[in-house]
Amino acid sequence: MSRIFKYIFDDPSNIAHNTQVISRTEFQDIVKLEGQVRGSALNTDAAYIESQEGKEGIHRVEESFRHLGYPLEYKHIKDMGWYPICVRVLSLRLIQDTFDLQDDDIVRMGDMAPKFSFIVKVFMKFTDLPERALSRIPEYWGMYYSIGDMRVATVDERVGYMVVQLDNFNIHPVFCRYFEGYFRRLTQFGFVTQEVRGRETKCAFDGAPYHEYHIAWK
């Protein structure tokens, strides 16, 4: 763990008492989350901010991190490094609140993310067939996150849809909308010429045993 992230875990009193974006209570819940994420996911956040708000937007989000006593700078994030998953949740929440993003905006953010991702580019480079891409989705998940289990529960190529289930990933509701866009775009990379639609049909935060996404391309 880098010195930046160790700072807050060694002494929870380092949390700023007066945050201007998310609340102290939410912050404390987030930093308790266990698991790790590749830096590539954080770098896709930075790329999204810059594409929408320019470098000034990145500075605004980084300033929000500093208000939390958590001085993150995206430029220091390494694509293949592992970081506490709470950092990713904070990144998404601070972006959401800083720019007042609604659900549709979060879906759109998830939809744009694979275009910026170093890992997606590598994954697709060595996964040249749509069928192979679908079969390797669980493997792909493990390249990004140290927690959670993803499986393709159903694939019907004739009707043109598949069902993806994500278990053991009750991290934060912001991911629910984000993954609607993310899985849609990731699937579209495999089917190129077809429009793809995605929606969450089961949610662990609503009592379901896992998150489930229905992704259709016909």
Beta strands, then each sheet from edge to edge (+ up, - down):
strand 1: 36-38
strand 2: 82-84
strand 3: 149-156
strand 4: 161-167
strand 5: 197-202
strand 6: 211-216
sheet 1: 1+ 2-
sheet 2: 3+ 4- 6+ 5-
end
